[in-house]
Amino acid sequence: MMKYDYLIVGAGLAGATAAYELRKAGKKCLVIDKRSHIGGNVFTENVDGINVHKYGAHIFHTSDKKIWDYVNSFVEFNRYTNCPVAMAPDGRLYNLPFNMNTFYQLWGVKTPEEAQSKLDEQRREAVERMKADGVTEPRNLEEQALSLIGSDIYNLLIKNYTEKQWGRPCTELPAFIIRRLPVRLTFDNNYFNDFYQGIPVGGYTKLIEKMLEGIDVKLECDYFSQPKEEWHKVADKVIYTGEIDRYYDYQYGALQYRTVSFETVGLECPNYQGNAVVNYTDAATPFTRIIEHKHFESFGNDVYSNPKTIISREYSKEWKPGDEPYYPVNDARNGELYARYKALGDLEQDVIFCGRLAEYRYYDMHQVIAATLEKINKLI
């Protein structure tokens, strides 16, 4: 077998960034992935003329111009702006994030002054209830959210959705999960505050293809299908982007993740819900949201020109072996466990851990790229 400078485990965003930078520096790389496609969780496939986000919605957003220019050097991005809406338990639709549209829909207030007064009243009531119970600082997510936004919005738009997403009562989730809640006293439905936002024209797979151009890639190849020593015969160093606990054979125990499953169906109609993302914030609906994929790239296009549409219902659940891990469960137990695995990783001479699974942290896409660039720049 050919000898490489680097073996890169995982053809997702972290692995592709590492491979591109190393190749640019004159290093010979082999990228392997256990799946049958490149792109990891940002993989998109074209079905009936619609680019389907196979592993859930991904919207690229950042205020870092260097990162924005970096991804745009590979492919063109559209101007998609994330403006989700929520189907609430009362059967009505509300705009997200919480803004003047939301407050008007909920309370009928029409001015920022009226909205601020109502918010202050709701927050004050929540804090006073906590004080009556002898609580001075929020002990859990519920108390944190109530102190930030009050009971009306919490019960209507946050509580049930969060409990479906994490599979735990809000009273058992740590307060730091919601350090802040975006509140805007403007009629602005843009979910993100970042300066740059969009989706690659033609889907994320095109972005990863460009990053991996000229690099050897082997798919349906599981790193754990043979002893690690065998891989070290293939390459001098390893860039590992998988789960760090699995790398060490779970010797301290398994880290916890939440995962997501999707029910994706094609429909014989041109426009199912009129928006890319609709959250379902009631307890009775088993899924957290519905994604209608064609709306991610509808700018400059007539959605009705394609008589079909594709939707994905998204279900959040506890991770088990065989599932794709999505979100780390950032509580004290998992934080301490990860610290032990990280200490092992820090001792490695020829293995570099990159990405959300290897670093056991939630990364947005721009953060994955920035963190990987920093690590690779140190190498080269």
C-alpha positions as CSV (number, residue, x, y, z in Angstrom):
1,M,0.0,0.0,0.0
2,M,1.1,3.5,-0.8
3,K,2.7,5.5,2.1
4,Y,1.1,8.8,3.1
5,D,2.1,11.6,5.3
6,Y,-1.4,11.8,6.9
7,L,-4.3,9.5,7.3
8,I,-7.5,11.5,7.9
9,V,-10.3,9.6,9.5
10,G,-13.6,11.2,8.5
11,A,-14.6,13.0,5.2
12,G,-16.7,15.6,6.9
13,L,-16.0,19.3,7.3
14,A,-13.1,18.9,9.8
15,G,-11.5,16.1,7.8
16,A,-11.9,17.9,4.4
17,T,-10.5,21.2,5.9
18,A,-7.5,19.3,7.3
19,A,-6.9,17.4,4.0
20,Y,-7.1,20.6,1.9
21,E,-4.7,22.5,4.0
22,L,-2.2,19.6,4.3
23,R,-2.3,19.0,0.5
24,K,-1.7,22.7,-0.1
25,A,1.4,22.4,2.2
26,G,2.7,19.6,0.0
27,K,1.6,16.7,2.2
28,K,0.2,13.5,0.8
29,C,-3.1,12.5,2.4
30,L,-5.5,9.6,2.5
31,V,-9.0,10.3,3.7
32,I,-11.2,7.4,4.8
33,D,-14.8,7.4,5.9
34,K,-17.1,4.5,7.0
35,R,-20.0,6.0,5.1
36,S,-20.6,5.6,1.4
37,H,-20.4,9.3,0.8
38,I,-18.2,12.3,1.6
39,G,-19.4,15.3,3.6
40,G,-20.3,13.7,6.9
41,N,-23.4,15.2,8.4
42,V,-23.4,18.1,5.9
43,F,-23.9,15.7,3.0
44,T,-26.6,16.8,0.6
45,E,-28.0,14.7,-2.3
46,N,-30.0,15.8,-5.2
47,V,-33.4,14.1,-5.4
48,D,-36.0,15.2,-8.0
49,G,-34.0,18.4,-8.6
50,I,-34.0,19.2,-4.8
51,N,-30.9,19.2,-2.7
52,V,-31.8,17.2,0.4
53,H,-29.9,17.8,3.7
54,K,-29.7,14.1,4.5
55,Y,-28.6,14.7,8.1
56,G,-30.7,17.7,9.0
57,A,-30.6,21.4,8.2
58,H,-27.2,23.1,8.0
59,I,-27.1,26.9,7.5
60,F,-23.6,28.4,7.3
61,H,-23.3,31.6,9.4
62,T,-20.4,33.6,10.7
63,S,-19.2,37.1,11.5
64,D,-15.6,36.0,10.7
65,K,-14.8,37.4,7.2
66,K,-11.8,35.2,6.8
67,I,-13.8,32.1,7.3
68,W,-16.6,33.4,5.0
69,D,-14.0,34.2,2.3
70,Y,-12.4,30.8,2.9
71,V,-15.6,28.8,2.1
72,N,-16.5,31.1,-0.7
73,S,-13.2,30.4,-2.3
74,F,-14.4,26.9,-3.0
75,V,-18.1,27.4,-4.0
76,E,-20.6,30.2,-4.4
77,F,-23.0,30.7,-1.5
78,N,-26.6,31.9,-1.8
79,R,-28.2,34.5,0.4
80,Y,-30.4,32.2,2.4
81,T,-31.6,33.7,5.7
82,N,-32.8,31.4,8.5
83,C,-36.2,32.5,9.6
84,P,-37.9,29.6,11.3
85,V,-41.4,29.6,12.6
86,A,-42.9,27.6,15.5
87,M,-46.2,25.7,15.5
88,A,-47.2,26.2,19.2
89,P,-49.5,24.1,21.5
90,D,-52.2,26.7,20.9
91,G,-52.3,25.8,17.2
92,R,-50.9,29.1,16.1
93,L,-47.7,30.0,14.2
94,Y,-45.1,32.3,15.9
95,N,-42.0,33.9,14.5
96,L,-38.5,33.0,15.8
97,P,-36.3,34.2,17.2
98,F,-38.3,36.2,19.8
99,N,-39.0,39.6,18.2
100,M,-41.7,42.2,17.7
101,N,-43.6,39.8,15.4
102,T,-43.6,37.2,18.1
103,F,-44.7,39.6,20.8
104,Y,-47.5,41.0,18.6
105,Q,-48.7,37.5,17.9
106,L,-48.6,36.5,21.5
107,W,-49.7,39.7,23.4
108,G,-50.9,42.0,20.7
109,V,-48.3,44.7,21.6
110,K,-47.4,47.0,18.7
111,T,-44.4,49.1,20.0
112,P,-41.1,48.2,21.5
113,E,-42.0,50.1,24.7
114,E,-45.1,47.9,25.1
115,A,-43.2,44.7,24.4
116,Q,-40.4,45.7,26.9
117,S,-42.9,46.4,29.6
118,K,-44.6,43.0,29.1
119,L,-41.2,41.2,29.1
120,D,-40.1,43.1,32.3
121,E,-43.4,42.1,34.0
122,Q,-43.0,38.4,33.0
123,R,-39.3,38.3,34.1
124,R,-40.1,40.0,37.4
125,E,-42.8,37.5,38.2
126,A,-40.5,34.6,37.5
127,V,-37.7,36.1,39.7
128,E,-40.1,36.8,42.6
129,R,-41.4,33.2,42.5
130,M,-37.8,31.9,42.7
131,K,-37.0,34.2,45.6
132,A,-40.1,33.0,47.4
133,D,-38.7,29.5,47.1
134,G,-35.3,30.7,48.4
135,V,-33.6,30.5,45.0
136,T,-31.1,33.3,44.2
137,E,-29.5,31.8,41.1
138,P,-31.2,29.6,38.5
139,R,-30.5,26.0,39.3
140,N,-31.7,24.5,36.0
141,L,-32.7,25.3,32.5
142,E,-36.3,26.0,33.4
143,E,-35.4,28.6,36.1
144,Q,-32.9,30.1,33.8
145,A,-35.3,30.4,30.9
146,L,-38.1,31.8,33.1
147,S,-35.8,34.5,34.5
148,L,-34.8,35.5,30.9
149,I,-38.1,35.4,29.0
150,G,-41.0,34.8,31.5
151,S,-43.6,32.1,31.6
152,D,-45.7,32.8,28.5
153,I,-43.0,32.3,25.9
154,Y,-41.3,29.6,28.0
155,N,-44.4,27.5,28.2
156,L,-45.5,28.1,24.7
157,L,-42.3,28.0,22.7
158,I,-39.4,26.6,24.8
159,K,-40.4,24.0,27.4
160,N,-41.8,21.1,25.3
161,Y,-39.5,21.6,22.4
162,T,-36.4,21.6,24.7
163,E,-37.6,18.5,26.5
164,K,-38.2,16.6,23.2
165,Q,-34.8,17.7,22.0
166,W,-32.9,16.6,25.1
167,G,-35.2,13.8,26.3
168,R,-35.1,15.2,29.8
169,P,-37.3,17.5,31.9
170,C,-36.1,21.1,31.8
171,T,-35.8,21.0,35.5
172,E,-33.1,18.3,35.1
173,L,-31.1,20.2,32.4
174,P,-28.3,22.5,33.5
175,A,-28.9,26.2,33.4
176,F,-25.9,27.0,31.2
177,I,-27.6,25.4,28.2
178,I,-29.6,28.6,27.9
179,R,-27.1,31.3,29.0
180,R,-29.1,33.8,27.0
181,L,-32.2,33.9,24.8
182,P,-32.2,36.2,21.8
183,V,-34.8,39.0,22.2
184,R,-35.2,41.7,19.6
185,L,-37.4,44.7,19.8
186,T,-37.5,44.9,16.1
187,F,-39.6,43.2,13.4
188,D,-36.6,41.1,12.4
189,N,-37.1,37.3,11.8
190,N,-33.4,36.6,11.0
191,Y,-32.5,33.8,13.5
192,F,-28.8,34.6,13.4
193,N,-27.0,37.8,14.3
194,D,-23.9,36.9,12.2
195,F,-22.8,39.3,9.4
196,Y,-22.6,36.5,6.8
197,Q,-25.1,33.7,6.1
198,G,-26.0,31.3,3.3
199,I,-25.9,27.9,1.8
200,P,-23.6,26.6,-1.0
201,V,-25.3,26.8,-4.4
202,G,-26.0,23.2,-5.3
203,G,-25.6,21.9,-1.8
204,Y,-22.8,21.2,0.7
205,T,-21.5,18.1,-1.1
206,K,-20.2,20.5,-3.8
207,L,-18.2,22.3,-1.1
208,I,-16.6,19.1,0.2
209,E,-15.9,17.8,-3.3
210,K,-13.9,21.0,-4.0
211,M,-12.0,20.8,-0.8
212,L,-11.1,17.1,-1.4
213,E,-10.1,17.6,-5.1
214,G,-6.9,15.8,-5.9
215,I,-6.8,13.9,-2.6
216,D,-7.1,10.1,-2.3
217,V,-10.5,9.2,-0.6
218,K,-11.6,5.7,0.4
219,L,-15.3,5.3,1.3
220,E,-17.0,2.5,3.2
221,C,-13.7,2.1,5.1
222,D,-14.0,1.9,8.9
223,Y,-10.9,2.9,10.8
224,F,-11.8,0.4,13.5
225,S,-12.0,-2.5,11.0
226,Q,-8.3,-3.3,11.7
227,P,-5.8,-2.6,14.5
228,K,-4.5,1.0,14.8
229,E,-1.0,-0.3,14.3
230,E,-1.9,-1.4,10.7
231,W,-3.0,2.2,9.9
232,H,0.3,3.5,11.1
233,K,1.9,1.5,8.3
234,V,-0.2,3.6,5.9
235,A,0.7,7.0,7.2
236,D,3.1,8.7,9.6
237,K,0.3,10.7,11.4
238,V,-3.4,10.5,11.9
239,I,-6.0,13.2,11.9
240,Y,-8.9,11.7,13.8
241,T,-12.4,13.3,13.6
242,G,-14.5,10.5,15.2
243,E,-15.7,10.0,18.7
244,I,-12.8,10.2,21.1
245,D,-14.2,7.7,23.6
246,R,-14.5,5.1,20.8
247,Y,-10.9,5.8,19.8
248,Y,-9.9,4.6,23.3
249,D,-12.3,1.7,23.2
250,Y,-14.5,3.3,25.9
251,Q,-11.9,2.5,28.5
252,Y,-13.4,5.0,30.9
253,G,-17.0,4.5,29.8
254,A,-19.1,6.0,27.0
255,L,-19.7,9.7,26.6
256,Q,-23.4,10.6,26.1
257,Y,-24.9,12.1,23.0
258,R,-28.2,13.0,21.6
259,T,-28.9,11.8,18.1
260,V,-31.5,12.6,15.4
261,S,-33.5,10.4,13.1
262,F,-35.3,11.6,10.0
263,E,-38.5,10.6,8.2
264,T,-38.0,11.9,4.7
265,V,-40.8,11.8,2.2
266,G,-41.5,13.2,-1.2
267,L,-44.8,14.9,-1.8
268,E,-46.8,15.6,-4.9
269,C,-47.1,19.3,-4.2
270,P,-44.9,22.3,-5.0
271,N,-44.9,23.9,-1.6
272,Y,-45.8,22.1,1.6
273,Q,-45.2,24.6,4.4
274,G,-43.9,27.8,2.8
275,N,-40.7,27.8,4.9
276,A,-37.6,25.8,5.2
277,V,-38.0,25.1,9.0
278,V,-41.1,24.8,11.1
279,N,-40.6,23.9,14.8
280,Y,-43.3,22.0,16.7
281,T,-43.3,23.1,20.3
282,D,-46.1,21.0,21.7
283,A,-45.5,17.8,23.7
284,A,-47.9,15.6,21.7
285,T,-46.1,15.9,18.3
286,P,-43.3,13.4,18.5
287,F,-40.9,15.2,16.1
288,T,-39.2,18.5,16.8
289,R,-39.5,20.1,13.4
290,I,-40.2,19.7,9.7
291,I,-37.7,20.7,7.1
292,E,-38.8,21.5,3.6
293,H,-35.5,21.3,1.7
294,K,-36.3,23.2,-1.5
295,H,-36.7,26.5,0.5
296,F,-33.0,26.5,1.4
297,E,-32.2,27.3,-2.2
298,S,-35.3,29.0,-3.3
299,F,-33.7,32.5,-3.7
300,G,-33.8,33.4,-7.4
301,N,-35.8,30.3,-8.1
302,D,-39.5,29.7,-8.4
303,V,-40.4,26.9,-6.0
304,Y,-43.6,26.2,-8.0
305,S,-41.5,25.3,-11.1
306,N,-40.8,22.0,-9.5
307,P,-44.2,20.3,-8.9
308,K,-42.7,18.1,-6.2
309,T,-41.3,18.8,-2.7
310,I,-39.4,16.8,-0.1
311,I,-39.8,17.2,3.6
312,S,-38.0,15.6,6.6
313,R,-39.6,15.1,10.0
314,E,-36.8,15.3,12.7
315,Y,-36.9,13.1,15.8
316,S,-34.5,13.7,18.7
317,K,-33.5,10.6,20.8
318,E,-30.8,9.2,23.0
319,W,-27.8,7.9,21.2
320,K,-27.0,4.2,21.3
321,P,-24.3,2.2,19.5
322,G,-25.0,2.2,15.7
323,D,-26.6,5.6,15.7
324,E,-24.8,8.7,14.4
325,P,-23.9,10.9,17.4
326,Y,-25.0,14.5,17.0
327,Y,-25.0,16.6,20.2
328,P,-22.8,16.1,23.3
329,V,-24.6,16.1,26.5
330,N,-22.8,18.8,28.3
331,D,-23.3,18.0,32.0
332,A,-20.8,17.6,34.8
333,R,-20.6,13.8,34.4
334,N,-19.7,14.0,30.7
335,G,-17.4,17.0,31.2
336,E,-15.3,15.0,33.7
337,L,-15.3,11.9,31.5
338,Y,-14.2,13.9,28.4
339,A,-11.4,15.5,30.4
340,R,-10.0,12.1,31.1
341,Y,-10.1,11.1,27.4
342,K,-8.6,14.5,26.4
343,A,-5.7,13.8,28.8
344,L,-5.0,10.6,26.9
345,G,-5.2,12.5,23.6
346,D,-2.8,15.2,24.7
347,L,-0.2,12.4,25.2
348,E,-0.4,11.2,21.6
349,Q,2.6,12.1,19.4
350,D,1.2,11.1,16.0
351,V,-2.6,11.6,16.4
352,I,-4.4,14.9,16.2
353,F,-8.0,15.1,17.3
354,C,-10.2,17.5,15.3
355,G,-13.9,18.3,15.2
356,R,-17.0,18.1,17.3
357,L,-16.9,14.4,18.1
358,A,-13.1,14.2,18.7
359,E,-13.3,17.3,20.9
360,Y,-16.7,16.5,22.4
361,R,-18.2,19.9,22.0
362,Y,-21.0,21.5,19.9
363,Y,-19.5,23.4,17.0
364,D,-21.2,25.5,14.4
365,M,-19.7,24.9,10.9
366,H,-17.6,28.0,10.9
367,Q,-16.2,27.0,14.3
368,V,-15.3,23.5,13.0
369,I,-13.3,25.1,10.2
370,A,-11.6,27.7,12.4
371,A,-10.6,25.2,15.0
372,T,-9.3,22.8,12.4
373,L,-7.3,25.5,10.6
374,E,-5.7,26.5,13.9
375,K,-4.6,22.9,14.6
376,I,-3.3,22.2,11.0
377,N,-1.4,25.5,10.9
378,K,0.5,24.4,14.0
379,L,1.5,21.3,12.2
380,I,2.7,23.0,9.0
